[in-house]
C-alpha cells in the first residue's frame, strides 16, 4: 500500500480539519470586514499586496502581483483596471523601463485599506491563537 493509500488516523484528520476551519472562519470574517469598508475581497487583497510589497516600496507591477496572488496575468490586469477605475490605485511608468507600469495606492486606496486593516486586528489575533494551539 503506497503512502497515498494509507488510511488517515482520526487525530490527524481532526487537526487538519481544525486548521481548515480556522482558516475558513478567518477568510469569511475577512470578506465581511472588507465589504463593510467598501472593498471587494479581491480589491482588498490587491491593495494589501501593493502596500505590502516585499521590498518595502509600497509599489508593484502586474507581473509581481500575478506571481504573489498566484493568478494569471490577465486576471490581475483586469483587477488592476477595475481598481484604477474606482480610483484606488494609480499607474506610473517605470524610470528603468517605459514598458513597465508601477502601481501604487491612491489616497482613497490607502484610506480604505487602512480601515479594513485595522478592523481585521481581532481576526488576525484569533487566527494566530488558533495556529499556536494547533502547533502545540
N, C-alpha and C positions, 0 to 999 in steps of 0.2 A: 504494500500500500504506500503510495507516494505521500509526501507531506501535505499536498493539497487535498488528499482524500481522507486524511486523519480527522476523526470527529473532534469537534471543539468541546473543551471541558466547560462546564457551567460557569465557574468563577471567571474564566477568561471572557466568555460571552457577556457576562454581567458587566465586567469592567469596560469592555469596548462599547456596550450599549449605553452605559452611564456617560462615557466620553461623548458619544454621538448626541445623546440627549442634551448635554450641557452646551455643545456647540450649536445645536439646532435652536435651543432656547435663546442663546446669545444672538444668533442671526435673526430670529423672529423679532426679538425686542429691538434690535438694531434697526430693522426695517420700519417698525412703528415710530421709533425716535426720529429717524431721518425724514420720514414723511411728515411728521408733526412740525418739522423745521423747514419745510418747503423744498425738500430734495427727494429724488428717487434713490433707491438703494444703489443703482448703477452710477448715478451722478455723484453721490456721496463718496463712493469708492474711488472714482476718477479724481475728485478733488483731493481726497486724502493721499492718493498715490503721487500726485503732483506736489502737494505741500510736503510730504514726507519723502522726497527724493533721496536716494541713498547717499548722494554726495553733499547733501545739506543745502543745495542751491534753491530749493523750492520751485524748481523748474524741471520739465521733462519733455521728451519728444514722443510722438505717436509710437515709434518703434520701441522705445524703452517701456512705455505703458503697456503695449501689447505683450511684451515679454513678462512684465511683472504681474499683469492681470491674467496671463495665460489665455488670451483671446486672440482671434485673428485680427490682423492689422485693419482690415476693412470694418470690422465691428467697432474697434476703438476709434477709427476715423469718424464713423457715424456718431458715436457717443460724444466725441470732441465737437463735432459740428453742432449738435443739439445743445451742448453746454455753452458753446460760443454764442449761439442764438439767444440763449437765456441770460447772456452776459455774466456768466460765472467764471469763464476763463478767457484769456486773450492770447493771441499768437504774436511772436516776434521772430524775425528772421535771424538765423544763426550768423554771427560775425565770421565764423570759420568757414561755413558752407551755406551759401544763399539758398540752396535747395531744401535745407532743413528748417522746419519751424519749431521754435521753442515755445512751450506752453507754460503759462503762469496763471495764478488765480487773480481775478479782479477783486476790487474791494467787496463787491457783493458776494463773490465766491468765498472770500475769506470770512465774511460775516456769517454766512450760512454754515460753513464748515465748522467754525468756532462754536456756534450754538449747538450743533449736533455733537461735536466732540465733547463738550462739557456735559451735555445731557447723558452721554454714554458712560460716565465715570462709574456709576454704581454697577452697571452691567459688566464693565471690564473687571472691576474688583470681584464680582460674583464669579466670573469665569476663571480668574486667577485662583480663587479659593478652591473651586471645583477641580481645577487641574492639579493643584497642590495635594488635595485629598487623594486623587487618583494615582499620584506618583508615590504616595507613602506605602 
